[in-house]
Amino acid sequence: MKNWETLEADENLIMTKHYTAGRQNHRIRYLVLHHNAANLSIRGCWNTWQTRQSSAHYQVDSYGRIGQLVWDTNTAWACGDWTANLESISIEHADISSNPWLISEATLDNGAHLVAALCKHYGLGKPTWMVNVFPHSRFSSTQCPASLAGSQNAAYMARAQQWYDHMTNGASAPTTNNTTTTKQEDIDMSCALMIRNDDTGLVYYWSPETGLTGLSNPDQMKVLETAGVKLMHASKGAPWWVRAQQITDLVQARTLAYETAQTKALETLAKNIGASPEDITAAVKTSVNAALANLSITLTNQNKTVETATETTDTKEEK
């Protein structure tokens, strides 16, 4: 979401049909949750609903990106009950598995955050199940929204209430088992991480040795979650992906520095074949020390500069 306060979605892809303009003098009274029964993107929802008589106001994809497809002021064709359509905002969620149906951690977190933001914006009160947040199955004969009314309901609603408290009275933002703390001193940098840019919805895989790799498929995220790789939230105000890449630059520069020193040592050995062991040792030490002394790295950001004895490398903050 670009702006939770103003409800500005990551992407606006508004339907050209299969919704009704206005709300026929009804006001928004509650939210209705749905699941895709598939792993659809925002564009995938738009394509599907353009060819069938259904729609929803929002889609939360498996990366947590939120798209708006019907404006809140208009009526989506979502609930199978006309009064419910007129009085609700419908939120779709992408699934990452089908047996059983489950949504990703990113979808759960941002879906719940959206629920909180909508409840705040429209004065609906704290999100409460079967009071101002309902399953699709409440209004028509369907299994929708699957896990959101079942195995993941408690976590989803707890998260929605935590986000609501955070947005309305400044309570701490919710954290999850798959999310590392945002305090730098508490971050374990010895293992791999997934880093999610909450401003864009992009997810990166990172390790000190390999650096950042953008994930291109939600299943990749699921595999890493199953393998125990933690998800860390980041944003423009807390750009942890930049700090992570700086660590990689440092590690790789040090590796290059020592490789350079080893090369100098081998060259010195080759030049001193036949000399005494003491002379060879002294020559190698001199060569290695000279190689390392001439290498330095500078990591720069908006706040400070860090220097250490390795190769010179410049890094730029991600915009």
Phi and psi in degrees as GROMACS dihedral restraints (atoms count N, CA, C in turn):
[ dihedral_restraints ]
;  ai    aj    ak    al  type     phi  dphi    fc
    3     4     5     6     1   -72.6    20    10
    4     5     6     7     1   -36.4    20    10
    6     7     8     9     1  -151.1    20    10
    7     8     9    10     1   110.3    20    10
    9    10    11    12     1   -70.4    20    10
   10    11    12    13     1   -31.7    20    10
   12    13    14    15     1   -70.4    20    10
   13    14    15    16     1   -41.2    20    10
   15    16    17    18     1   -96.9    20    10
   16    17    18    19     1    -0.1    20    10
   18    19    20    21     1    62.4    20    10
   19    20    21    22     1    38.2    20    10
   21    22    23    24     1   -85.7    20    10
   22    23    24    25     1   113.5    20    10
   24    25    26    27     1   -73.2    20    10
   25    26    27    28     1   163.8    20    10
   27    28    29    30     1   -62.2    20    10
   28    29    30    31     1   -34.0    20    10
   30    31    32    33     1  -147.3    20    10
   31    32    33    34     1   132.7    20    10
   33    34    35    36     1  -103.3    20    10
   34    35    36    37     1   112.8    20    10
   36    37    38    39     1  -129.7    20    10
   37    38    39    40     1    81.1    20    10
   39    40    41    42     1   -80.6    20    10
   40    41    42    43     1   133.8    20    10
   42    43    44    45     1   -61.2    20    10
   43    44    45    46     1   147.1    20    10
   45    46    47    48     1   -99.2    20    10
   46    47    48    49     1    -6.7    20    10
   48    49    50    51     1  -161.1    20    10
   49    50    51    52     1   179.7    20    10
   51    52    53    54     1    64.5    20    10
   52    53    54    55     1    39.6    20    10
   54    55    56    57     1  -153.2    20    10
   55    56    57    58     1   171.2    20    10
   57    58    59    60     1  -119.5    20    10
   58    59    60    61     1   129.8    20    10
   60    61    62    63     1   -65.8    20    10
   61    62    63    64     1   135.7    20    10
   63    64    65    66     1    75.7    20    10
   64    65    66    67     1  -175.6    20    10
   66    67    68    69     1  -131.2    20    10
   67    68    69    70     1    18.9    20    10
   69    70    71    72     1    51.6    20    10
   70    71    72    73     1    45.0    20    10
   72    73    74    75     1    67.8    20    10
   73    74    75    76     1    13.9    20    10
   75    76    77    78     1   -91.9    20    10
   76    77    78    79     1   149.5    20    10
   78    79    80    81     1  -102.3    20    10
   79    80    81    82     1   160.5    20    10
   81    82    83    84     1   -73.8    20    10
   82    83    84    85     1   121.7    20    10
   84    85    86    87     1  -116.1    20    10
   85    86    87    88     1   -21.5    20    10
   87    88    89    90     1  -163.5    20    10
   88    89    90    91     1   173.4    20    10
   90    91    92    93     1  -114.2    20    10
   91    92    93    94     1   149.0    20    10
   93    94    95    96     1  -125.0    20    10
   94    95    96    97     1   129.3    20    10
   96    97    98    99     1   -97.0    20    10
   97    98    99   100     1   141.6    20    10
   99   100   101   102     1  -136.3    20    10
  100   101   102   103     1   160.9    20    10
  102   103   104   105     1  -125.1    20    10
  103   104   105   106     1   155.6    20    10
  105   106   107   108     1   -71.5    20    10
  106   107   108   109     1   -24.9    20    10
  108   109   110   111     1    56.6    20    10
  109   110   111   112     1    33.8    20    10
  111   112   113   114     1  -177.7    20    10
  112   113   114   115     1   170.7    20    10
  114   115   116   117     1  -105.5    20    10
  115   116   117   118     1    80.0    20    10
  117   118   119   120     1   -94.2    20    10
  118   119   120   121     1   144.8    20    10
  120   121   122   123     1   -82.6    20    10
  121   122   123   124     1   175.8    20    10
  123   124   125   126     1   -61.2    20    10
  124   125   126   127     1   -45.9    20    10
  126   127   128   129     1   -63.3    20    10
  127   128   129   130     1   -37.0    20    10
  129   130   131   132     1   -62.0    20    10
  130   131   132   133     1   -39.7    20    10
  132   133   134   135     1   -63.7    20    10
  133   134   135   136     1   -46.1    20    10
  135   136   137   138     1   -58.2    20    10
  136   137   138   139     1   -46.8    20    10
  138   139   140   141     1   -61.2    20    10
  139   140   141   142     1   -40.8    20    10
  141   142   143   144     1   -66.2    20    10
  142   143   144   145     1   -47.0    20    10
  144   145   146   147     1   -74.7    20    10
  145   146   147   148     1   -21.2    20    10
  147   148   149   150     1   -69.4    20    10
  148   149   150   151     1   -20.4    20    10
  150   151   152   153     1  -109.9    20    10
  151   152   153   154     1     2.4    20    10
  153   154   155   156     1  -143.5    20    10
  154   155   156   157     1   157.1    20    10
  156   157   158   159     1   -84.4    20    10
  157   158   159   160     1    71.0    20    10
  159   160   161   162     1  -157.5    20    10
  160   161   162   163     1   162.0    20    10
  162   163   164   165     1  -171.3    20    10
  163   164   165   166     1   168.8    20    10
  165   166   167   168     1  -146.5    20    10
  166   167   168   169     1   163.4    20    10
  168   169   170   171     1   -73.4    20    10
  169   170   171   172     1   -40.9    20    10
  171   172   173   174     1  -132.3    20    10
  172   173   174   175     1   151.9    20    10
  174   175   176   177     1  -125.5    20    10
  175   176   177   178     1   131.2    20    10
  177   178   179   180     1  -108.5    20    10
  178   179   180   181     1   111.9    20    10
  180   181   182   183     1   -80.8    20    10
  181   182   183   184     1   178.2    20    10
  183   184   185   186     1   -72.3    20    10
  184   185   186   187     1   -12.3    20    10
  186   187   188   189     1   -91.6    20    10
  187   188   189   190     1    -3.5    20    10
  189   190   191   192     1    91.3    20    10
  190   191   192   193     1     1.7    20    10
  192   193   194   195     1   -72.0    20    10
  193   194   195   196     1   141.0    20    10
  195   196   197   198     1  -113.6    20    10
  196   197   198   199     1   128.6    20    10
  198   199   200   201     1  -116.8    20    10
  199   200   201   202     1   143.2    20    10
  201   202   203   204     1  -103.8    20    10
  202   203   204   205     1   127.6    20    10
  204   205   206   207     1  -116.2    20    10
  205   206   207   208     1   -23.2    20    10
  207   208   209   210     1  -133.0    20    10
  208   209   210   211     1   130.4    20    10
  210   211   212   213     1   -62.1    20    10
  211   212   213   214     1   147.0    20    10
  213   214   215   216     1   -57.7    20    10
  214   215   216   217     1   -30.7    20    10
  216   217   218   219     1   -73.7    20    10
  217   218   219   220     1   -11.0    20    10
  219   220   221   222     1  -106.6    20    10
  220   221   222   223     1   169.4    20    10
  222   223   224   225     1  -103.5    20    10
  223   224   225   226     1   118.2    20    10
  225   226   227   228     1   -82.0    20    10
  226   227   228   229     1   153.3    20    10
  228   229   230   231     1   -96.9    20    10
  229   230   231   232     1    85.7    20    10
  231   232   233   234     1  -128.8    20    10
  232   233   234   235     1   -33.6    20    10
  234   235   236   237     1   -98.9    20    10
  235   236   237   238     1   -13.4    20    10
  237   238   239   240     1    74.5    20    10
  238   239   240   241     1    13.5    20    10
  240   241   242   243     1  -145.6    20    10
  241   242   243   244     1   120.7    20    10
  243   244   245   246     1   -66.7    20    10
  244   245   246   247     1   -40.4    20    10
  246   247   248   249     1   -62.9    20    10
  247   248   249   250     1   -41.8    20    10
  249   250   251   252     1   -61.9    20    10
  250   251   252   253     1   -41.1    20    10
  252   253   254   255     1   -58.5    20    10
  253   254   255   256     1   -44.5    20    10
  255   256   257   258     1   -68.0    20    10
  256   257   258   259     1   -28.5    20    10
  258   259   260   261     1  -107.5    20    10
  259   260   261   262     1     8.8    20    10
  261   262   263   264     1  -132.1    20    10
  262   263   264   265     1   164.0    20    10
  264   265   266   267     1  -113.1    20    10
  265   266   267   268     1   127.5    20    10
  267   268   269   270     1  -101.5    20    10
  268   269   270   271     1   135.0    20    10
  270   271   272   273     1  -121.5    20    10
  271   272   273   274     1   120.3    20    10
  273   274   275   276     1   -92.0    20    10
  274   275   276   277     1   149.9    20    10
  276   277   278   279     1  -132.7    20    10
  277   278   279   280     1   134.0    20    10
  279   280   281   282     1   -75.0    20    10
  280   281   282   283     1   142.8    20    10
  282   283   284   285     1   -96.4    20    10
  283   284   285   286     1   148.9    20    10
  285   286   287   288     1  -110.5    20    10
  286   287   288   289     1    -6.4    20    10
  288   289   290   291     1  -149.8    20    10
  289   290   291   292     1   160.1    20    10
  291   292   293   294     1  -118.9    20    10
  292   293   294   295     1   -10.5    20    10
  294   295   296   297     1  -142.5    20    10
  295   296   297   298     1    77.9    20    10
  297   298   299   300     1   -87.4    20    10
  298   299   300   301     1   168.4    20    10
  300   301   302   303     1   -65.6    20    10
  301   302   303   304     1   129.1    20    10
  303   304   305   306     1  -144.8    20    10
  304   305   306   307     1   150.0    20    10
  306   307   308   309     1  -106.9    20    10
  307   308   309   310     1   158.7    20    10
  309   310   311   312     1   -74.4    20    10
  310   311   312   313     1   164.4    20    10
  312   313   314   315     1   -59.5    20    10
  313   314   315   316     1   -40.3    20    10
  315   316   317   318     1   -64.5    20    10
  316   317   318   319     1   -39.9    20    10
  318   319   320   321     1   -66.9    20    10
  319   320   321   322     1   -42.9    20    10
  321   322   323   324     1   -61.3    20    10
  322   323   324   325     1   -47.8    20    10
  324   325   326   327     1   -65.3    20    10
  325   326   327   328     1   -48.8    20    10
  327   328   329   330     1   -75.2    20    10
  328   329   330   331     1   -30.5    20    10
  330   331   332   333     1   -63.0    20    10
  331   332   333   334     1   -45.2    20    10
  333   334   335   336     1   -64.8    20    10
  334   335   336   337     1   -38.7    20    10
  336   337   338   339     1   -63.1    20    10
  337   338   339   340     1   -40.3    20    10
  339   340   341   342     1   -63.8    20    10
  340   341   342   343     1   -41.9    20    10
  342   343   344   345     1   -57.4    20    10
  343   344   345   346     1   -47.0    20    10
  345   346   347   348     1   -61.2    20    10
  346   347   348   349     1   -44.1    20    10
  348   349   350   351     1   -64.0    20    10
  349   350   351   352     1   -40.8    20    10
  351   352   353   354     1   -67.8    20    10
  352   353   354   355     1   -41.8    20    10
  354   355   356   357     1   -61.5    20    10
  355   356   357   358     1   -40.9    20    10
  357   358   359   360     1   -66.8    20    10
  358   359   360   361     1   -47.9    20    10
  360   361   362   363     1   -62.6    20    10
  361   362   363   364     1   -39.3    20    10
  363   364   365   366     1  -100.4    20    10
  364   365   366   367     1     9.7    20    10
  366   367   368   369     1    63.7    20    10
  367   368   369   370     1    36.8    20    10
  369   370   371   372     1   -86.0    20    10
  370   371   372   373     1    -9.7    20    10
  372   373   374   375     1    89.2    20    10
  373   374   375   376     1  -179.8    20    10
  375   376   377   378     1   -61.7    20    10
  376   377   378   379     1   133.4    20    10
  378   379   380   381     1   -56.8    20    10
  379   380   381   382     1   124.3    20    10
  381   382   383   384     1  -138.5    20    10
  382   383   384   385     1   128.2    20    10
  384   385   386   387     1   -63.0    20    10
  385   386   387   388     1   133.2    20    10
  387   388   389   390     1    64.3    20    10
  388   389   390   391     1    17.6    20    10
  390   391   392   393     1  -119.1    20    10
  391   392   393   394     1   -58.3    20    10
  393   394   395   396     1  -129.1    20    10
  394   395   396   397     1     4.3    20    10
  396   397   398   399     1  -132.3    20    10
  397   398   399   400     1   120.9    20    10
  399   400   401   402     1  -126.2    20    10
  400   401   402   403     1   154.5    20    10
  402   403   404   405     1   -82.5    20    10
  403   404   405   406     1   153.5    20    10
  405   406   407   408     1   -53.9    20    10
  406   407   408   409     1   -36.5    20    10
  408   409   410   411     1   -64.7    20    10
  409   410   411   412     1   -13.2    20    10
  411   412   413   414     1   -68.6    20    10
  412   413   414   415     1   -24.3    20    10
  414   415   416   417     1  -114.3    20    10
  415   416   417   418     1   -12.1    20    10
  417   418   419   420     1  -154.3    20    10
  418   419   420   421     1   163.3    20    10
  420   421   422   423     1   -77.6    20    10
  421   422   423   424     1    98.0    20    10
  423   424   425   426     1  -159.1    20    10
  424   425   426   427     1   159.3    20    10
  426   427   428   429     1   -88.7    20    10
  427   428   429   430     1    -6.6    20    10
  429   430   431   432     1   -66.4    20    10
  430   431   432   433     1   132.9    20    10
  432   433   434   435     1  -102.9    20    10
  433   434   435   436     1    32.8    20    10
  435   436   437   438     1    55.5    20    10
  436   437   438   439     1  -120.1    20    10
  438   439   440   441     1   -62.3    20    10
  439   440   441   442     1   -23.5    20    10
  441   442   443   444     1   -70.2    20    10
  442   443   444   445     1   -16.7    20    10
  444   445   446   447     1  -108.5    20    10
  445   446   447   448     1     2.8    20    10
  447   448   449   450     1  -127.3    20    10
  448   449   450   451     1  -111.8    20    10
  450   451   452   453     1   -64.4    20    10
  451   452   453   454     1   -25.5    20    10
  453   454   455   456     1  -107.1    20    10
  454   455   456   457     1     7.4    20    10
  456   457   458   459     1   -65.9    20    10
  457   458   459   460     1   -47.0    20    10
  459   460   461   462     1   -61.5    20    10
  460   461   462   463     1   -44.2    20    10
  462   463   464   465     1   -65.1    20    10
  463   464   465   466     1   -41.4    20    10
  465   466   467   468     1   -63.8    20    10
  466   467   468   469     1   -48.4    20    10
  468   469   470   471     1   -70.5    20    10
  469   470   471   472     1   -35.8    20    10
  471   472   473   474     1   -62.1    20    10
  472   473   474   475     1   -41.8    20    10
  474   475   476   477     1   -65.1    20    10
  475   476   477   478     1   -41.9    20    10
  477   478   479   480     1   -60.5    20    10
  478   479   480   481     1   -41.3    20    10
  480   481   482   483     1   -68.9    20    10
  481   482   483   484     1   -37.3    20    10
  483   484   485   486     1   -64.8    20    10
  484   485   486   487     1   -42.6    20    10
  486   487   488   489     1   -65.0    20    10
  487   488   489   490     1   -38.3    20    10
  489   490   491   492     1   -62.6    20    10
  490   491   492   493     1   -45.3    20    10
  492   493   494   495     1   -62.4    20    10
  493   494   495   496     1   -38.8    20    10
  495   496   497   498     1   -64.2    20    10
  496   497   498   499     1   -41.3    20    10
  498   499   500   501     1   -78.2    20    10
  499   500   501   502     1   -25.9    20    10
  501   502   503   504     1  -100.9    20    10
  502   503   504   505     1   -30.4    20    10
  504   505   506   507     1  -134.0    20    10
  505   506   507   508     1    12.3    20    10
  507   508   509   510     1    77.7    20    10
  508   509   510   511     1    15.8    20    10
  510   511   512   513     1   -63.3    20    10
  511   512   513   514     1   162.5    20    10
  513   514   515   516     1   -60.4    20    10
  514   515   516   517     1   142.4    20    10
  516   517   518   519     1   -67.0    20    10
  517   518   519   520     1   146.6    20    10
  519   520   521   522     1   -67.1    20    10
  520   521   522   523     1   149.9    20    10
  522   523   524   525     1  -122.9    20    10
  523   524   525   526     1   162.2    20    10
  525   526   527   528     1  -131.5    20    10
  526   527   528   529     1   169.1    20    10
  528   529   530   531     1   -64.7    20    10
  529   530   531   532     1   -25.0    20    10
  531   532   533   534     1   -96.8    20    10
  532   533   534   535     1     9.1    20    10
  534   535   536   537     1  -122.0    20    10
  535   536   537   538     1   126.0    20    10
  537   538   539   540     1   -78.5    20    10
  538   539   540   541     1   157.3    20    10
  540   541   542   543     1   -64.3    20    10
  541   542   543   544     1   156.0    20    10
  543   544   545   546     1   -90.8    20    10
  544   545   546   547     1     3.0    20    10
  546   547   548   549     1   -81.4    20    10
  547   548   549   550     1   123.9    20    10
  549   550   551   552     1   -61.2    20    10
  550   551   552   553     1   -35.6    20    10
  552   553   554   555     1   -69.8    20    10
  553   554   555   556     1   -17.3    20    10
  555   556   557   558     1   -95.4    20    10
  556   557   558   559     1    -1.2    20    10
  558   559   560   561     1   -85.2    20    10
  559   560   561   562     1   126.3    20    10
  561   562   563   564     1   -85.0    20    10
  562   563   564   565     1   104.3    20    10
  564   565   566   567     1   -91.2    20    10
  565   566   567   568     1     7.1    20    10
  567   568   569   570     1   -82.1    20    10
  568   569   570   571     1    -9.7    20    10
  570   571   572   573     1  -128.2    20    10
  571   572   573   574     1   176.1    20    10
  573   574   575   576     1   -74.5    20    10
  574   575   576   577     1   157.7    20    10
  576   577   578   579     1  -138.5    20    10
  577   578   579   580     1   156.3    20    10
  579   580   581   582     1  -102.7    20    10
  580   581   582   583     1   132.1    20    10
  582   583   584   585     1  -118.1    20    10
  583   584   585   586     1   120.5    20    10
  585   586   587   588     1  -104.4    20    10
  586   587   588   589     1   123.1    20    10
  588   589   590   591     1   -81.6    20    10
  589   590   591   592     1   103.3    20    10
  591   592   593   594     1   -66.1    20    10
  592   593   594   595     1   -19.5    20    10
  594   595   596   597     1   -74.4    20    10
  595   596   597   598     1   -32.1    20    10
  597   598   599   600     1  -114.3    20    10
  598   599   600   601     1   -17.8    20    10
  600   601   602   603     1    84.5    20    10
  601   602   603   604     1    -2.6    20    10
  603   604   605   606     1   -72.9    20    10
  604   605   606   607     1   142.5    20    10
  606   607   608   609     1  -120.1    20    10
  607   608   609   610     1   131.5    20    10
  609   610   611   612     1  -114.5    20    10
  610   611   612   613     1   145.1    20    10
  612   613   614   615     1   -96.1    20    10
  613   614   615   616     1   135.9    20    10
  615   616   617   618     1  -138.5    20    10
  616   617   618   619     1   139.6    20    10
  618   619   620   621     1  -140.2    20    10
  619   620   621   622     1   156.0    20    10
  621   622   623   624     1   -58.2    20    10
  622   623   624   625     1   -32.7    20    10
  624   625   626   627     1   -81.6    20    10
  625   626   627   628     1   -37.1    20    10
  627   628   629   630     1  -101.0    20    10
  628   629   630   631     1   -20.6    20    10
  630   631   632   633     1    81.7    20    10
  631   632   633   634     1  -159.0    20    10
  633   634   635   636     1   -87.2    20    10
  634   635   636   637     1   134.2    20    10
  636   637   638   639     1  -131.8    20    10
  637   638   639   640     1   120.7    20    10
  639   640   641   642     1   -70.5    20    10
  640   641   642   643     1   134.3    20    10
  642   643   644   645     1   -84.3    20    10
  643   644   645   646     1   135.3    20    10
  645   646   647   648     1  -108.3    20    10
  646   647   648   649     1    -5.9    20    10
  648   649   650   651     1  -144.3    20    10
  649   650   651   652     1   135.3    20    10
  651   652   653   654     1   -56.9    20    10
  652   653   654   655     1   -29.5    20    10
  654   655   656   657     1   -63.5    20    10
  655   656   657   658     1   -30.1    20    10
  657   658   659   660     1   -63.6    20    10
  658   659   660   661     1   -41.3    20    10
  660   661   662   663     1   -63.5    20    10
  661   662   663   664     1   -40.4    20    10
  663   664   665   666     1   -64.1    20    10
  664   665   666   667     1   -42.4    20    10
  666   667   668   669     1   -60.3    20    10
  667   668   669   670     1   -45.5    20    10
  669   670   671   672     1   -66.5    20    10
  670   671   672   673     1   -38.5    20    10
  672   673   674   675     1   -61.5    20    10
  673   674   675   676     1   -43.3    20    10
  675   676   677   678     1   -63.2    20    10
  676   677   678   679     1   -34.3    20    10
  678   679   680   681     1   -78.7    20    10
  679   680   681   682     1    -1.8    20    10
  681   682   683   684     1    91.7    20    10
  682   683   684   685     1    11.1    20    10
  684   685   686   687     1   -76.6    20    10
  685   686   687   688     1   125.6    20    10
  687   688   689   690     1   -78.0    20    10
  688   689   690   691     1   151.0    20    10
  690   691   692   693     1  -101.6    20    10
  691   692   693   694     1   130.5    20    10
  693   694   695   696     1  -117.5    20    10
  694   695   696   697     1   130.6    20    10
  696   697   698   699     1   -87.0    20    10
  697   698   699   700     1   142.5    20    10
  699   700   701   702     1  -142.5    20    10
  700   701   702   703     1   170.6    20    10
  702   703   704   705     1  -160.6    20    10
  703   704   705   706     1   178.5    20    10
  705   706   707   708     1   -59.2    20    10
  706   707   708   709     1   -35.1    20    10
  708   709   710   711     1   -78.2    20    10
  709   710   711   712     1   -19.1    20    10
  711   712   713   714     1  -137.4    20    10
  712   713   714   715     1    74.0    20    10
  714   715   716   717     1   -80.5    20    10
  715   716   717   718     1    71.2    20    10
  717   718   719   720     1   -64.2    20    10
  718   719   720   721     1   -24.5    20    10
  720   721   722   723     1   -64.9    20    10
  721   722   723   724     1   -30.9    20    10
  723   724   725   726     1   -68.9    20    10
  724   725   726   727     1   -45.8    20    10
  726   727   728   729     1   -62.7    20    10
  727   728   729   730     1   -40.0    20    10
  729   730   731   732     1   -61.9    20    10
  730   731   732   733     1   -44.5    20    10
  732   733   734   735     1   -66.4    20    10
  733   734   735   736     1   -32.5    20    10
  735   736   737   738     1   -63.4    20    10
  736   737   738   739     1   -38.8    20    10
  738   739   740   741     1   -63.6    20    10
  739   740   741   742     1   -43.3    20    10
  741   742   743   744     1   -60.9    20    10
  742   743   744   745     1   -43.9    20    10
  744   745   746   747     1   -58.4    20    10
  745   746   747   748     1   -40.8    20    10
  747   748   749   750     1   -65.1    20    10
  748   749   750   751     1   -46.7    20    10
  750   751   752   753     1   -61.4    20    10
  751   752   753   754     1   -46.8    20    10
  753   754   755   756     1   -67.3    20    10
  754   755   756   757     1   -36.1    20    10
  756   757   758   759     1   -66.9    20    10
  757   758   759   760     1   -40.3    20    10
  759   760   761   762     1   -63.8    20    10
  760   761   762   763     1   -42.5    20    10
  762   763   764   765     1   -59.1    20    10
  763   764   765   766     1   -44.8    20    10
  765   766   767   768     1   -63.2    20    10
  766   767   768   769     1   -37.9    20    10
  768   769   770   771     1   -62.0    20    10
  769   770   771   772     1   -45.2    20    10
  771   772   773   774     1   -71.9    20    10
  772   773   774   775     1   -32.8    20    10
  774   775   776   777     1   -63.3    20    10
  775   776   777   778     1   -39.4    20    10
  777   778   779   780     1   -63.8    20    10
  778   779   780   781     1   -43.0    20    10
  780   781   782   783     1   -63.7    20    10
  781   782   783   784     1   -40.3    20    10
  783   784   785   786     1   -64.4    20    10
  784   785   786   787     1   -38.6    20    10
  786   787   788   789     1   -61.9    20    10
  787   788   789   790     1   -43.9    20    10
  789   790   791   792     1   -61.3    20    10
  790   791   792   793     1   -38.3    20    10
  792   793   794   795     1   -64.1    20    10
  793   794   795   796     1   -44.1    20    10
  795   796   797   798     1   -64.4    20    10
  796   797   798   799     1   -40.0    20    10
  798   799   800   801     1   -62.6    20    10
  799   800   801   802     1   -40.9    20    10
  801   802   803   804     1   -66.1    20    10
  802   803   804   805     1   -40.9    20    10
  804   805   806   807     1   -59.4    20    10
  805   806   807   808     1   -44.5    20    10
  807   808   809   810     1   -61.6    20    10
  808   809   810   811     1   -36.4    20    10
  810   811   812   813     1   -75.8    20    10
  811   812   813   814     1   -19.1    20    10
  813   814   815   816     1  -112.2    20    10
  814   815   816   817     1    20.0    20    10
  816   817   818   819     1   -60.3    20    10
  817   818   819   820     1   131.2    20    10
  819   820   821   822     1    99.5    20    10
  820   821   822   823     1   -15.0    20    10
  822   823   824   825     1   -79.0    20    10
  823   824   825   826     1   170.1    20    10
  825   826   827   828     1   -70.6    20    10
  826   827   828   829     1   153.8    20    10
  828   829   830   831     1   -55.4    20    10
  829   830   831   832     1   -38.8    20    10
  831   832   833   834     1   -63.9    20    10
  832   833   834   835     1   -42.4    20    10
  834   835   836   837     1   -67.3    20    10
  835   836   837   838     1   -38.7    20    10
  837   838   839   840     1   -63.5    20    10
  838   839   840   841     1   -45.4    20    10
  840   841   842   843     1   -59.7    20    10
  841   842   843   844     1   -45.0    20    10
  843   844   845   846     1   -63.8    20    10
  844   845   846   847     1   -41.0    20    10
  846   847   848   849     1   -66.4    20    10
  847   848   849   850     1   -41.2    20    10
  849   850   851   852     1   -64.7    20    10
  850   851   852   853     1   -44.5    20    10
  852   853   854   855     1   -59.4    20    10
  853   854   855   856     1   -43.9    20    10
  855   856   857   858     1   -62.0    20    10
  856   857   858   859     1   -43.3    20    10
  858   859   860   861     1   -65.0    20    10
  859   860   861   862     1   -45.9    20    10
  861   862   863   864     1   -65.2    20    10
  862   863   864   865     1   -44.9    20    10
  864   865   866   867     1   -62.2    20    10
  865   866   867   868     1   -37.8    20    10
  867   868   869   870     1   -66.5    20    10
  868   869   870   871     1   -39.9    20    10
  870   871   872   873     1   -64.9    20    10
  871   872   873   874     1   -44.2    20    10
  873   874   875   876     1   -70.6    20    10
  874   875   876   877     1   -35.1    20    10
  876   877   878   879     1   -65.4    20    10
  877   878   879   880     1   -27.2    20    10
  879   880   881   882     1   -90.7    20    10
  880   881   882   883     1     2.1    20    10
  882   883   884   885     1  -109.4    20    10
  883   884   885   886     1   136.3    20    10
  885   886   887   888     1  -148.5    20    10
  886   887   888   889     1   154.0    20    10
  888   889   890   891     1  -125.4    20    10
  889   890   891   892     1   141.3    20    10
  891   892   893   894     1  -125.9    20    10
  892   893   894   895     1   118.0    20    10
  894   895   896   897     1  -102.7    20    10
  895   896   897   898     1   124.5    20    10
  897   898   899   900     1  -119.6    20    10
  898   899   900   901     1   145.7    20    10
  900   901   902   903     1  -147.0    20    10
  901   902   903   904     1  -172.0    20    10
  903   904   905   906     1   -68.9    20    10
  904   905   906   907     1   -20.3    20    10
  906   907   908   909     1  -104.1    20    10
  907   908   909   910     1   -35.0    20    10
  909   910   911   912     1  -160.4    20    10
  910   911   912   913     1   168.3    20    10
  912   913   914   915     1  -121.5    20    10
  913   914   915   916     1   133.5    20    10
  915   916   917   918     1  -118.6    20    10
  916   917   918   919     1   129.7    20    10
  918   919   920   921     1  -120.2    20    10
  919   920   921   922     1   144.2    20    10
  921   922   923   924     1  -151.7    20    10
  922   923   924   925     1   167.8    20    10
  924   925   926   927     1   -84.0    20    10
  925   926   927   928     1    86.5    20    10
  927   928   929   930     1  -156.8    20    10
  928   929   930   931     1  -162.3    20    10
  930   931   932   933     1   -71.7    20    10
  931   932   933   934     1   148.5    20    10
  933   934   935   936     1   -74.4    20    10
  934   935   936   937     1   126.1    20    10
  936   937   938   939     1  -144.2    20    10
  937   938   939   940     1   135.9    20    10
  939   940   941   942     1  -106.3    20    10
  940   941   942   943     1   137.5    20    10
  942   943   944   945     1  -122.3    20    10
  943   944   945   946     1   148.9    20    10
  945   946   947   948     1  -115.5    20    10
  946   947   948   949     1   141.6    20    10
  948   949   950   951     1   -62.2    20    10
  949   950   951   952     1   137.6    20    10
  951   952   953   954     1   -72.6    20    10
  952   953   954   955     1   134.3    20    10
